[in-house]
Amino acid sequence: MNWIEWILQAGLVLGLATALPVALKLERALTALRKDRAQLAATVQGFTDATREAEAAIARLRAAAEGAGRQVADQVNAAHSLREDLRYLTDRAEGLADRLDAGVRASRPAEGAPSRAPVSSAAAPSPRPRAEQDLLRALGHSISQGLGRGS
């Protein structure tokens, strides 16, 4: 063998000796990367599962909110009709109260005038509706009971 071959072979051995630690280091890095890649894939899978669960929960919440909204709308509609009924009853009650007040004022004797005997509702027929007569009778009864307690 001549000296050029020896120099080439020595250079090759030196290159291999230098490359061996670098190759070992690279192999360790690739192993760690494969391990991290498996962990990354597991993390991505977990994130995907969590995203699906969140989307399902959002769909359930949306359905619940729509159901609650429909329920509230139904209750609001029912409240509006009740409000109208109450408004009608209040108007009628105000009219009856005005008529009752006028009747009470008319039945009171004027100051200085002799008092008249009260007229029995059974003695004289009244054009008032039966409900109004019952209300007047009940008010008269409660007033007389209230006056009896005060004395």
Buried (B, 14 or more C-beta within 10 A) or exposed (E): EEEEEEEEEEEEEEEEEEEEEEEEEEEEEEEEEEEEEEEEEEEEEEEEEEEEEEEEEEEEEEEEEEEEEEEEEEEEEEEEEEEEEEEEEEEEEEEBEEEBEEBEEEEEEEEEEEEEEEEEEEEEEEEBEEEBEEBBEEEEEEEEEEEEEEE
